Protein backbone atom coordinates (compact mmCIF):
# COMPACT_ATOMS: atom_id res chain seq x y z
CA UNK A 1 0.00 0.00 0.00
CA UNK A 2 2.84 2.40 0.77
CA UNK A 3 4.54 1.89 -2.59
CA UNK A 4 1.26 2.39 -4.47
CA UNK A 5 0.67 5.70 -2.59
CA UNK A 6 4.22 6.89 -3.36
CA UNK A 7 3.83 6.14 -7.05
CA UNK A 8 0.51 7.99 -7.21
CA UNK A 9 2.11 11.03 -5.54
CA UNK A 10 5.15 11.09 -7.85
CA UNK A 11 3.15 10.49 -10.92
CA UNK A 12 0.53 13.18 -10.14
CA UNK A 13 0.95 15.92 -12.77
CA UNK A 14 -0.68 18.59 -10.62
CA UNK A 15 1.98 18.23 -7.99
CA UNK A 16 4.69 18.39 -10.60
CA UNK A 17 3.32 21.69 -11.90
CA UNK A 18 3.28 23.18 -8.40
CA UNK A 19 6.88 22.06 -7.87
CA UNK A 20 8.06 23.72 -11.10
CA UNK A 21 6.21 26.93 -10.23
CA UNK A 22 7.86 26.97 -6.79
CA UNK A 23 11.33 26.56 -8.31
CA UNK A 24 10.71 29.43 -10.75
CA UNK A 25 9.67 31.74 -7.93
CA UNK A 26 12.69 30.75 -5.92
CA UNK A 27 15.04 31.58 -8.82
CA UNK A 28 13.37 34.96 -9.35
CA UNK A 29 13.88 36.19 -5.77
CA UNK A 30 17.55 37.26 -5.08
CA UNK A 31 19.29 35.84 -2.01
CA UNK A 32 21.67 38.01 0.16
CA UNK A 33 24.40 36.23 2.01
CA UNK A 34 26.18 37.62 5.06
CA UNK A 35 29.89 38.08 4.52
CA UNK A 36 32.03 36.60 7.15
CA UNK A 37 34.71 38.81 8.65
CA UNK A 38 38.17 38.15 7.35
CA UNK A 39 39.73 38.18 10.77
CA UNK A 40 38.10 36.79 13.84
CA UNK A 41 39.75 39.40 16.12
CA UNK A 42 37.19 42.19 15.63
CA UNK A 43 36.10 41.98 19.26
CA UNK A 44 39.67 42.18 20.44
CA UNK A 45 40.35 45.20 18.17
CA UNK A 46 37.40 47.07 19.62
CA UNK A 47 38.58 46.32 23.13
CA UNK A 48 42.05 47.54 22.24
CA UNK A 49 40.66 50.82 20.82
CA UNK A 50 38.62 51.37 23.97
CA UNK A 51 41.70 50.73 26.09
CA UNK A 52 43.69 53.34 24.13
CA UNK A 53 41.05 56.07 24.82
CA UNK A 54 41.63 56.81 28.50
CA UNK A 55 38.95 58.73 30.46
CA UNK A 56 40.01 62.17 31.76
CA UNK A 57 41.53 61.91 35.19
CA UNK A 58 39.53 63.92 37.78
CA UNK A 59 41.31 66.79 39.51
CA UNK A 60 42.38 66.03 43.07
CA UNK A 61 39.93 67.48 45.59
CA UNK A 62 41.56 69.66 48.22
CA UNK A 63 40.19 68.50 51.56
CA UNK A 64 41.83 71.34 53.52
CA UNK A 65 39.30 73.84 54.90
CA UNK A 66 41.02 77.21 54.71
CA UNK A 67 38.47 78.74 57.08
CA UNK A 68 39.57 76.32 59.81
CA UNK A 69 43.26 76.27 59.02
CA UNK A 70 45.52 77.64 61.72
CA UNK A 71 46.78 80.51 59.58
CA UNK A 72 43.38 81.97 58.69
CA UNK A 73 41.92 84.96 60.52
CA UNK A 74 38.59 83.21 61.07
CA UNK A 75 40.32 80.39 62.93
CA UNK A 76 42.34 82.85 65.02
CA UNK A 77 39.32 84.84 66.11
CA UNK A 78 37.43 81.61 66.73
CA UNK A 79 40.09 80.63 69.26
CA UNK A 80 39.89 84.09 70.86
CA UNK A 81 36.06 84.00 71.04
CA UNK A 82 36.16 80.62 72.75
CA UNK A 83 38.57 81.97 75.36
CA UNK A 84 36.48 85.09 76.09
CA UNK A 85 33.28 83.02 76.34
CA UNK A 86 34.91 80.64 78.81
CA UNK A 87 36.28 83.49 80.94
CA UNK A 88 32.83 85.11 81.04
CA UNK A 89 31.03 81.92 82.12
CA UNK A 90 33.74 81.37 84.71
CA UNK A 91 33.22 84.87 86.12
CA UNK A 92 29.44 84.40 86.29
CA UNK A 93 29.91 81.39 88.54
CA UNK A 94 31.87 83.55 91.01
CA UNK A 95 35.39 82.45 90.01
CA UNK A 96 37.53 85.21 88.52
CA UNK A 97 41.10 84.58 89.67
CA UNK A 98 43.69 85.29 86.93
CA UNK A 99 44.96 82.40 84.83
CA UNK A 100 48.01 81.79 82.66
CA UNK A 101 47.53 81.37 78.93
CA UNK A 102 48.51 77.70 79.14
CA UNK A 103 45.90 77.14 81.86
CA UNK A 104 43.20 78.82 79.75
CA UNK A 105 44.12 76.76 76.69
CA UNK A 106 44.09 73.59 78.78
CA UNK A 107 40.61 74.29 80.17
CA UNK A 108 39.25 75.20 76.72
CA UNK A 109 40.86 72.12 75.05
CA UNK A 110 42.99 74.19 72.67
CA UNK A 111 46.51 72.98 73.45
CA UNK A 112 47.13 72.03 69.81
CA UNK A 113 47.57 75.62 68.59
CA UNK A 114 50.90 76.74 67.16
CA UNK A 115 53.52 78.86 68.90
CA UNK A 116 52.73 81.68 66.47
CA UNK A 117 49.12 81.64 67.60
CA UNK A 118 50.18 81.72 71.26
CA UNK A 119 52.39 84.72 70.58
CA UNK A 120 49.47 86.50 68.89
CA UNK A 121 47.22 85.80 71.89
CA UNK A 122 49.84 87.00 74.41
CA UNK A 123 50.96 90.17 72.64
CA UNK A 124 47.91 91.38 70.68
CA UNK A 125 44.47 89.82 71.02
CA UNK A 126 44.13 89.23 74.78
CA UNK A 127 46.02 92.39 75.73
CA UNK A 128 43.83 94.64 73.55
CA UNK A 129 40.52 92.87 74.23
CA UNK A 130 38.05 95.09 76.17
CA UNK A 131 36.63 92.05 78.01
CA UNK A 132 39.99 90.80 79.33
CA UNK A 133 42.17 92.25 82.10
CA UNK A 134 45.92 91.60 82.15
CA UNK A 135 47.41 91.00 85.60
CA UNK A 136 51.18 90.98 86.05
CA UNK A 137 52.46 88.57 88.73
CA UNK A 138 56.24 88.21 89.07
CA UNK A 139 56.72 89.42 85.50
CA UNK A 140 54.29 86.83 84.11
CA UNK A 141 51.06 87.87 82.37
CA UNK A 142 47.84 86.40 83.67
CA UNK A 143 44.32 87.06 82.41
CA UNK A 144 40.85 87.40 83.91
CA UNK A 145 37.45 88.59 82.73
CA UNK A 146 36.54 92.30 82.78
CA UNK A 147 32.78 92.89 83.31
CA UNK A 148 30.98 96.05 82.27
CA UNK A 149 30.20 97.08 85.87
CA UNK A 150 32.23 96.46 89.00
CA UNK A 151 29.53 94.84 91.16
CA UNK A 152 30.05 91.85 93.43
CA UNK A 153 27.05 91.73 95.78
CA UNK A 154 23.65 93.27 96.47
CA UNK A 155 25.11 96.39 98.15
CA UNK A 156 27.26 97.31 95.20
CA UNK A 157 24.33 96.70 92.81
CA UNK A 158 21.94 98.95 94.80
CA UNK A 159 24.65 101.62 94.97
CA UNK A 160 25.13 101.44 91.19
CA UNK A 161 21.38 101.71 90.49
CA UNK A 162 21.03 104.64 92.92
CA UNK A 163 23.95 106.46 91.24
CA UNK A 164 22.35 106.03 87.82
CA UNK A 165 19.05 107.35 89.16
CA UNK A 166 20.59 110.43 90.85
CA UNK A 167 22.62 111.42 87.77
CA UNK A 168 19.72 110.92 85.36
CA UNK A 169 21.30 107.99 83.49
CA UNK A 170 18.16 105.86 83.67
CA UNK A 171 18.22 102.12 84.10
CA UNK A 172 20.66 99.31 83.31
CA UNK A 173 20.08 96.38 81.01
CA UNK A 174 19.58 93.03 82.71
CA UNK A 175 22.09 91.51 80.26
CA UNK A 176 24.83 93.87 81.46
CA UNK A 177 24.06 93.10 85.10
CA UNK A 178 24.06 89.37 84.42
CA UNK A 179 27.48 89.71 82.77
CA UNK A 180 28.88 91.65 85.74
CA UNK A 181 27.22 90.11 88.80
CA UNK A 182 27.78 86.44 89.70
CA UNK A 183 24.61 84.55 90.70
CA UNK A 184 22.43 87.47 89.61
CA UNK A 185 19.03 85.84 90.14
CA UNK A 186 19.70 85.16 93.82
CA UNK A 187 20.83 88.74 94.39
CA UNK A 188 17.80 90.26 92.63
CA UNK A 189 15.42 88.31 94.86
CA UNK A 190 17.00 89.82 97.98
CA UNK A 191 16.68 93.44 96.72
CA UNK A 192 13.24 93.20 95.10
CA UNK A 193 12.01 96.24 97.12
CA UNK A 194 14.70 98.48 95.58
CA UNK A 195 14.28 97.69 91.90
CA UNK A 196 11.71 98.10 89.13
CA UNK A 197 11.59 96.05 85.92
CA UNK A 198 10.70 97.78 82.65
CA UNK A 199 10.57 95.97 79.30
CA UNK A 200 11.64 97.90 76.21
CA UNK A 201 8.96 97.88 73.47
CA UNK A 202 11.49 97.74 70.60
CA UNK A 203 13.59 94.68 71.46
CA UNK A 204 11.68 93.31 74.51
CA UNK A 205 14.80 93.54 76.67
CA UNK A 206 14.37 94.14 80.40
CA UNK A 207 15.83 97.25 82.05
CA UNK A 208 16.42 97.57 85.79
CA UNK A 209 15.65 100.88 87.55
CA UNK A 210 16.23 102.00 91.11
CA UNK A 211 13.01 102.24 93.13
CA UNK A 212 13.58 105.24 95.40
CA UNK A 213 11.49 104.89 98.56
CA UNK A 214 11.41 108.68 99.06
CA UNK A 215 9.55 109.03 95.77
CA UNK A 216 6.87 106.54 96.75
CA UNK A 217 3.54 108.21 97.45
CA UNK A 218 -0.07 107.17 97.11
CA UNK A 219 -2.36 108.97 94.68
CA UNK A 220 -6.08 109.21 95.33
CA UNK A 221 -8.06 106.78 93.20
CA UNK A 222 -10.27 109.59 91.90
CA UNK A 223 -7.27 111.39 90.43
CA UNK A 224 -6.07 108.15 88.88
CA UNK A 225 -9.43 107.67 87.14
CA UNK A 226 -9.35 111.25 85.86
CA UNK A 227 -5.79 110.80 84.60
CA UNK A 228 -6.61 107.58 82.78
CA UNK A 229 -9.86 108.90 81.33
CA UNK A 230 -8.05 111.46 79.14
CA UNK A 231 -7.08 109.87 75.80
CA UNK A 232 -3.72 111.20 74.63
CA UNK A 233 -2.67 108.45 72.22
CA UNK A 234 -1.66 109.82 68.86
CA UNK A 235 -1.70 113.46 70.07
CA UNK A 236 1.24 115.81 69.78
CA UNK A 237 2.11 118.71 72.09
CA UNK A 238 0.12 121.26 70.09
CA UNK A 239 -3.11 119.24 70.23
CA UNK A 240 -2.69 118.60 73.94
CA UNK A 241 -2.14 122.32 74.49
CA UNK A 242 -5.33 123.17 72.55
CA UNK A 243 -7.30 120.64 74.60
CA UNK A 244 -6.01 122.12 77.88
CA UNK A 245 -6.91 125.64 76.77
CA UNK A 246 -10.45 124.56 75.92
CA UNK A 247 -10.84 123.03 79.38
CA UNK A 248 -9.65 126.26 81.00
CA UNK A 249 -6.32 124.83 82.15
CA UNK A 250 -3.14 126.86 81.92
CA UNK A 251 -1.18 125.82 78.88
CA UNK A 252 2.41 124.71 78.88
CA UNK A 253 3.57 127.90 77.18
CA UNK A 254 2.13 130.06 79.97
CA UNK A 255 3.90 127.98 82.62
CA UNK A 256 7.32 128.72 81.19
CA UNK A 257 7.60 126.39 78.23
CA UNK A 258 8.04 128.52 75.13
CA UNK A 259 8.55 127.39 71.62
CA UNK A 260 11.44 129.07 69.89
CA UNK A 261 10.38 130.15 66.45
CA UNK A 262 12.93 130.35 63.71
CA UNK A 263 14.09 133.85 62.82
CA UNK A 264 12.94 135.08 59.38
CA UNK A 265 15.68 135.11 56.84
CA UNK A 266 16.66 138.41 55.34
CA UNK A 267 16.38 138.76 51.62
CA UNK A 268 19.71 139.16 49.93
CA UNK A 269 20.02 142.25 47.78
CA UNK A 270 22.09 145.36 47.15
CA UNK A 271 23.09 147.00 50.39
CA UNK A 272 22.50 150.74 50.58
CA UNK A 273 25.40 152.90 51.68
CA UNK A 274 25.14 153.88 55.31
CA UNK A 275 24.59 157.55 56.13
CA UNK A 276 26.40 158.95 59.16
CA UNK A 277 25.31 162.06 61.07
CA UNK A 278 27.66 165.00 61.06
CA UNK A 279 28.12 166.90 64.30
CA UNK A 280 29.06 170.63 64.85
CA UNK A 281 28.07 171.69 61.35
CA UNK A 282 27.57 175.30 62.62
CA UNK A 283 31.29 175.60 63.48
CA UNK A 284 32.45 174.74 59.99
CA UNK A 285 35.13 177.28 58.87
CA UNK A 286 35.81 178.52 62.42
CA UNK A 287 37.83 175.60 63.72
CA UNK A 288 41.54 175.62 62.93
CA UNK A 289 44.03 172.78 62.86
CA UNK A 290 47.09 173.35 65.09
CA UNK A 291 48.68 169.90 64.76
CA UNK A 292 51.69 171.20 62.77
CA UNK A 293 52.02 174.73 64.26
CA UNK A 294 50.78 174.69 67.87
CA UNK A 295 49.94 178.14 69.31
CA UNK A 296 52.50 179.93 71.48
CA UNK A 297 55.54 178.91 69.46
Secondary structure, DSSP 8 states (H G I E B T S, - for coil): -HHHHHHHHHT-HHHHHHHHHHHHHHHHS--------S-S-HHHHHHHHHHHS------------TTTSTTSHHHHHHHHHHHHHHHHHHHHTT----B-HHHHHHHTT-TT--HHHHHHIIIIITTS-TTEEEEEETTEEEEEE--SS---SHHHHHHHHHHHHHTT---EEHHHHHHHSTTHHHHHHHTGGGEEEEE-TTT--EEEEE--GGG-----HHHHHHHHHS--TT--HHHHHHHHHHTT---TTTTT------------------------GGGTTT----SSS-TT-
